[in-house]
Amino acid sequence: MKTGPNAPRRLSIFGSTGSIGVNTLDVVTQLGGREAFEVVAISGNANVALLAEQAKACGAELAVTADEASYGALKDALSGTGIEVAAGREALIEAGARDADVVMAAIVGTAGLEPTLAAARRGADIALANKECLVSAGELFVKAVAEGGGQLIPVDSEHSAIFQSLEDGQHHAIERIVLTASGGPFRTWTREQMAGVTADVARAHPNWSMGLKISIGSASMFNKALEMIEAKHLFNLRPDQVEVIVHPQSVIHSMVGYVDGSVLAQLGCPDMRTAIGYALTYPNRSKLDVERLDFAKLARLDFEAPDEVRFPALRLARTALERGGLQGAVMNAAEEIAFHAFCDGRIGFLEMADIAERVMDDMTGYKAAATMEDVFAADGEARRRAGEIIAQKEMAA
Ligand SMILES: NC(=O)c1ccc[n+]([C@@H]2O[C@H](COP(=O)([O-])OP(=O)(O)OC[C@H]3O[C@@H](n4cnc5c(N)ncnc54)[C@H](OP(=O)(O)O)[C@@H]3O)[C@@H](O)[C@H]2O)c1
């Protein structure tokens, strides 16, 4: 391991086989590869072939698959390389606790919470794509990063935009933040039209190329709902300071409105590599080979008020923010179960929000979490209740 001011930064990438993970490895290459980053650990789940290929290409010290059944396949694929191999939940947490300077948290869903928390507690800077860490664990997660001594740098393009639009020392002067939303593939659709869509139709995002969960979440606007809660915790805002505006071109990635009427925004082409590069090099900026905005070609930027009737997820996020406590964890867990049921064809597109709302209404008694165990208990109970509702719906159908 090299030391000194020009030594490569030690980087771990959790979820390296996913959309953010693959883009992260591309950014690493663009920023200088092994001259710039020593890859400590990378992780995946089902896609063992890609994980092994990535580990060899970037020279990772450790490759972890979350899927214990895939251990043998990963070990075979990496035999003779000297790359350490591990599998399972505990192995992921142990990998999170390794001595990386910066950790890209890009596992999808609540599965990303424990390894990211381990990295935060050990003091790594956290490049946070996995919004579920903040939606579920909120203040506890922010506190863990602060106590570990690392920095929390958002990767979600909206939160990266807000982070970049925040003026140093002017947090007290923030009036509101405005999260932009493309509106997804069903922006102009009626509820009747949305009722019968399949996951294949819902995953076709008009502007961004992303993983399945976030693509479906963009169609239902559950992704924006999660982002509202993420923003509240990340920037320590009151619920009434978090606004959403539909902006179909996805060029303004989000904005900060100040008490003097100024609004600062960050703009760019819809390419996650800009936000990833910023998180990996913060507080500096480095050259990236991404498409540049051509304003003459763009010609116009449009905005529309969001429709909380057609997209009830936004109303649910507002409810979760106002109720506080563990409602974010509950909404997130119930929605994750409903998302899988929708993808499996067990429930319809509109039922995802119904299920999340019923579970949230049933679990208003879960007050603010004192420990991570409280978060995991609420998460588990919300999953159980969402599963029960789905089973009842299937019996009734
Ligand atoms: N994609 C984007 O543009 C984007 C933008 C902003 C924020 N985000 C956030 O970033 C996170 C990742 O999104 P993504 O679009 O990159 O997702 P994705 O393409 O579905 O990739 C998810 C990653 O997590 C791994 N994974 C899946 N289930 C797992 C489990 N149970 N335990 C451990 N690892 C597991 C996957 O492994 P395998 O592929 O090997 O199965 C893959 O590496 C999400 O929280 C999302 O909201 C994404």
PDBQT file of the ligand as one rigid body, heavy atoms in Angstrom, charges set to zero:
ROOT
HETATM    1  N1  LIG A 401     -28.938   3.526 -11.378  1.00  0.00    +0.000 N 
HETATM    2  C1  LIG A 401     -28.974   4.802 -11.152  1.00  0.00    +0.000 C 
HETATM    3  O1  LIG A 401     -28.827   5.607 -12.082  1.00  0.00    +0.000 OA
HETATM    4  C2  LIG A 401     -29.171   5.330  -9.752  1.00  0.00    +0.000 A 
HETATM    5  C3  LIG A 401     -29.256   6.710  -9.569  1.00  0.00    +0.000 A 
HETATM    6  C4  LIG A 401     -29.370   7.196  -8.277  1.00  0.00    +0.000 A 
HETATM    7  C5  LIG A 401     -29.433   6.337  -7.192  1.00  0.00    +0.000 A 
HETATM    8  N2  LIG A 401     -29.367   4.995  -7.406  1.00  0.00    +0.000 N 
HETATM    9  C6  LIG A 401     -29.456   4.107  -6.248  1.00  0.00    +0.000 C 
HETATM   10  O2  LIG A 401     -28.303   3.272  -6.235  1.00  0.00    +0.000 OA
HETATM   11  C7  LIG A 401     -28.641   1.980  -5.731  1.00  0.00    +0.000 C 
HETATM   12  C8  LIG A 401     -28.251   0.951  -6.803  1.00  0.00    +0.000 C 
HETATM   13  O3  LIG A 401     -29.047   1.187  -7.953  1.00  0.00    +0.000 OA
HETATM   14  P1  LIG A 401     -28.739   0.486  -9.353  1.00  0.00    +0.000 P 
HETATM   15  O4  LIG A 401     -29.677   1.112 -10.317  1.00  0.00    +0.000 OA
HETATM   16  O5  LIG A 401     -27.278   0.510  -9.617  1.00  0.00    +0.000 OA
HETATM   17  O6  LIG A 401     -29.224  -0.994  -9.038  1.00  0.00    +0.000 OA
HETATM   18  P2  LIG A 401     -28.929  -2.344  -9.862  1.00  0.00    +0.000 P 
HETATM   19  O7  LIG A 401     -28.464  -2.044 -11.223  1.00  0.00    +0.000 OA
HETATM   20  O8  LIG A 401     -30.120  -3.208  -9.685  1.00  0.00    +0.000 OA
HETATM   21  O9  LIG A 401     -27.676  -2.964  -9.051  1.00  0.00    +0.000 OA
HETATM   22  C9  LIG A 401     -27.827  -3.372  -7.728  1.00  0.00    +0.000 C 
HETATM   23  C10 LIG A 401     -26.561  -3.934  -7.164  1.00  0.00    +0.000 C 
HETATM   24  O10 LIG A 401     -26.859  -4.505  -5.876  1.00  0.00    +0.000 OA
HETATM   25  C11 LIG A 401     -26.546  -5.924  -5.909  1.00  0.00    +0.000 C 
HETATM   26  N3  LIG A 401     -27.551  -6.606  -5.096  1.00  0.00    +0.000 N 
HETATM   27  C12 LIG A 401     -28.822  -6.933  -5.441  1.00  0.00    +0.000 A 
HETATM   28  N4  LIG A 401     -29.437  -7.553  -4.412  1.00  0.00    +0.000 NA
HETATM   29  C13 LIG A 401     -28.531  -7.620  -3.404  1.00  0.00    +0.000 A 
HETATM   30  C14 LIG A 401     -28.558  -8.163  -2.090  1.00  0.00    +0.000 A 
HETATM   31  N5  LIG A 401     -29.648  -8.761  -1.588  1.00  0.00    +0.000 N 
HETATM   32  N6  LIG A 401     -27.443  -8.071  -1.321  1.00  0.00    +0.000 NA
HETATM   33  C15 LIG A 401     -26.332  -7.468  -1.809  1.00  0.00    +0.000 A 
HETATM   34  N7  LIG A 401     -26.234  -6.958  -3.050  1.00  0.00    +0.000 NA
HETATM   35  C16 LIG A 401     -27.331  -7.026  -3.842  1.00  0.00    +0.000 A 
HETATM   36  C17 LIG A 401     -26.612  -6.314  -7.379  1.00  0.00    +0.000 C 
HETATM   37  O11 LIG A 401     -25.867  -7.500  -7.624  1.00  0.00    +0.000 OA
HETATM   38  P3  LIG A 401     -26.128  -8.441  -8.932  1.00  0.00    +0.000 P 
HETATM   39  O12 LIG A 401     -26.341  -7.510 -10.089  1.00  0.00    +0.000 OA
HETATM   40  O13 LIG A 401     -24.840  -9.203  -9.040  1.00  0.00    +0.000 OA
HETATM   41  O14 LIG A 401     -27.299  -9.290  -8.646  1.00  0.00    +0.000 OA
HETATM   42  C18 LIG A 401     -25.970  -5.078  -8.006  1.00  0.00    +0.000 C 
HETATM   43  O15 LIG A 401     -24.584  -5.098  -7.833  1.00  0.00    +0.000 OA
HETATM   44  C19 LIG A 401     -30.142   2.031  -5.428  1.00  0.00    +0.000 C 
HETATM   45  O16 LIG A 401     -30.334   2.329  -4.081  1.00  0.00    +0.000 OA
HETATM   46  C20 LIG A 401     -30.660   3.163  -6.300  1.00  0.00    +0.000 C 
HETATM   47  O17 LIG A 401     -31.816   3.781  -5.781  1.00  0.00    +0.000 OA
HETATM   48  C21 LIG A 401     -29.236   4.483  -8.658  1.00  0.00    +0.000 A 
ENDROOT
TORSDOF 0
